[in-house]
């Protein structure tokens, strides 16, 4: 069974940083586009960042210049480095893997930005 396991969430003060990790198993990781999504209470899930199998990246406007997505194919892991965090970044962050019609989600990790 495919597994995507997120880690690295937590409570951080505004202006702080966190690095999320998502470890994948039972997929040919290097072939998949990997993404991070987030869902805040009462809001729809939204795309945060995506990295293709070739390493191309794309970001939501709200996180550009603050967040960086990267991948380590040798470790089957995708990362999200989050800097200059704001209270509005508070959400559950989900890892996503896509290859053609194959689509997998992690269980999510909570990020709370508060003083």
Residue pairs with C-beta under 8 A, 6 or more apart in sequence:
1 26
2 24
2 25
2 26
2 27
2 97
2 104
3 23
3 24
3 25
3 26
4 22
4 23
4 24
4 95
4 96
4 97
4 104
4 105
4 106
4 107
5 22
5 23
5 24
5 25
5 106
5 107
6 20
6 21
6 22
6 93
6 94
6 95
6 106
6 107
6 108
6 109
7 20
7 21
7 22
7 23
7 109
8 18
8 19
8 20
8 21
8 109
9 18
9 20
9 93
9 109
9 110
9 111
10 18
10 110
10 111
10 112
11 112
11 113
11 114
12 18
12 85
12 111
12 112
12 113
13 113
13 114
13 115
14 85
14 86
14 87
14 113
14 114
14 115
15 84
15 85
16 85
16 113
17 81
17 82
17 83
17 84
17 85
18 82
18 85
18 111
19 79
19 80
19 81
19 82
20 36
20 79
20 80
20 82
20 93
20 95
20 109
20 111
21 77
21 78
21 79
22 34
22 36
22 77
22 78
22 79
22 80
22 95
22 106
23 75
23 76
23 77
24 32
24 34
24 76
24 77
24 78
24 95
24 97
25 76
27 76
27 97
27 99
27 102
27 104
28 99
29 73
29 76
29 97
30 53
30 73
31 53
31 99
32 53
32 97
32 98
32 99
32 102
33 50
33 51
33 52
33 53
33 97
33 98
33 99
34 50
34 51
34 69
34 71
34 78
34 95
34 96
34 97
34 98
35 47
35 48
35 49
35 50
35 51
35 69
35 95
35 96
35 97
35 98
36 47
36 48
36 49
36 50
36 69
36 78
36 80
36 93
36 94
36 95
36 96
37 45
37 46
37 47
37 48
37 93
37 94
37 96
38 45
38 46
38 48
38 89
38 91
38 92
38 93
38 94
38 111
39 45
39 46
39 91
39 92
39 94
39 108
40 88
40 90
40 91
40 92
43 91
45 94
46 60
47 60
48 59
48 60
48 63
48 67
48 80
48 93
49 57
49 58
49 59
49 60
49 63
49 67
49 68
49 69
49 80
50 57
50 58
50 69
51 57
51 69
51 70
51 71
51 78
55 71
57 69
59 67
59 69
62 88
63 82
63 89
66 82
66 83
66 84
66 85
67 80
67 81
67 82
67 83
68 80
68 81
68 83
69 78
69 79
69 80
69 81
70 78
70 79
70 81
71 77
71 78
71 79
72 78
72 79
78 95
80 93
82 89
82 111
85 111
85 113
86 113
87 113
87 114
88 113
89 111
89 113
90 111
90 112
90 113
90 114
91 110
91 111
92 108
92 109
92 110
92 111
93 108
93 109
93 110
93 111
94 105
94 106
94 107
94 108
95 105
95 106
96 103
96 104
96 105
96 106
97 103
97 104
98 104
